[in-house]
Amino acid sequence: MAIIEADGLSKTYRVFQKREGVLGALRGLFHREYKEVRAVDRVSFTIEPGEMVAFLGPNGAGKTTTLKMLSGLIDPSSGSASVLGFTPWKRDDAFRRRFALVMGQKNQLWWDLPASDSFMLHKEIYSIPEAQFQSTLDELTELLEVKHLTRQAVRELSLGERMKMELIAALLHQPSVLLLDEPTIGLDVVAQVRIQNCLREYHKRRGVTVILTSHYMRDVEALCDRVLVITRGKLVYDGLLSGIHDRFAGMKLVRLEFFESVPEGLERYGEISRIEGPVVDLKVDRDRVAEALGAILDGHAVADLSVQDPPLEQVIARVFEEGRSDHEAA
Amino acid sequence: MIDRTLRHARLIASLGRYTLAREMSFRGNYLVKLSVELLWLFILLAFYKTVFMKTSTVATWTEPQYLFFVGCHFALNGLIETLFMDGCVDFTELVRTGDLDFILLKPMDEQVLVTCRKIDWGTSLNVVMGGVVMALALYQMNWRFDPVRAVAFVVTFVCGTAIAYSFMLALTSFSVWLVRNQSLMEMWWLFSSLARYPREIFRSLAWAEPLSFLFTYILPFLLVVNVPANVMVRVFDPATVAFTLAATAASLWASRMFFRRALRSYRSASS
């Protein structure tokens, strides 16, 4: 049975259109213009217990709005959702005890106090038994290697250290569902990898269900098998990460290394993206790869070859662009 | 229900401990705050002393009675500022930045978390100072202990605090729609100033009588200090006490409903 279900979830905002200049501002006192913005448009999906799903989309696509509806922070304009069997926006205490939301750009720890004081407050708020609290805290501080930092005021921690503390605070009550909104934003590669490892390990140990939004494809590749792609409020893809290439990449990257110099006439098989000595990179349509390779191998002496999917960033960027073009055309 | 109440009481106690710890990490600021409050009480007392040097009563209140009134106001206002003021003022910022998200995610009552999360220990001394001024007034008027009046005072003092709190919560709730709420908090200061004076001041002037009616029966701000001060050192009128109890229940209910309605309109600022 699905742990998260969204059915036709939509959110429309009424946004004030401010006029330019002093005169415009004065006019706005008496007559205001509003625009309806459909941030999320009839989004439907289900997520099974224990899944780790990436939720991808460009800025303003509706990812965070969807997460906020699923966590009960805002009411939808239409549609329904169920998380852990609860309607999120009713905000039952029993529901709020079993999930956590981490927002990479926001801070929930007490700024002037050590993180350990915020953790103690969480213990009180979530009524966590002392033994469970201590063992979870030990486990998480060890996983994230921040045991020595918990007595330091939060404002004196680096961004990466602060994010690790945020993650600990979110996991202390052992949530069944974890919503992560860009948890590695602004972090250096080392901190990113540390957080990825922690999430992977924690997921393995506890089987927590995770929805992750991130602009870093490394996070997605490291953690998620399944991907939801949203652009302009609409869900345009729901499937395996590997399937994104099949559906949107359209071509493969073929690298050929010849025994002699690169022969002429390779353009007929695809687009040449790089030539360096005897090595050439070709972008070949996915359904023509076998035919192209057969022809090249028949006609030329090839020392080495590889066929790869293009980098995920490029494919995702293309998906986002297509979504934008479709929207503008509509 | 009892378990939930106890859990919230424990949480408020914890919040109190942590805010005190934070306040202590900025010692200088804390000491300046205490000095300012002390100076403010001294100025108030000096002002009323000067007034009573020219007259024996103000709107039928004698000097010791008025001194008790001032002490009661100081203690009640101190309690409101210590427990709720910072949290309520900060609510606007929580809405504007979207940090209210973290409060709404917690499995606790949102109203308790919003209004009690920032206990301001810098104003807590006002409660003690108000108590000292009240004790001094009772001593000056040779007040003899009356258990009925004492209990009625405690009950109506709590009611006064609850009415003022309800009003503050209602004003705070507007932040969800207005996002900037400074003018409404100015309104709080205006109405809380009303509570600083005996109701008889408005009753003695014909043109001010409608104000007395408005702020007694519609927005019962004039009950906040007047009723506890009256039951203790002047007239103990059971009907007024009963009305105050009813007004307290109505204010708490209405402000809670309004706060919950406001939360339903919360849009959560973009992250």
Interface residues (C-beta under 8 A of the other chain):
Chain A: Y13 T64 K68 S71 G72 L73 I74 D75 R91 D93 A94 R96 R97 A100 L101 M103 G104 Q105 K106 N107 Q108 W110 D112 L113 D117 M120 L121 E124 I125 Y126 S127 A153 D181 E182
Chain B: R7 R10 L11 S14 L15 Y18 A21 R22 S25 F26 T97 G98 D99 D101 F102 L104 L105 K106 P107 M108 E110 R264 Y266 R267 S268 S270 S271
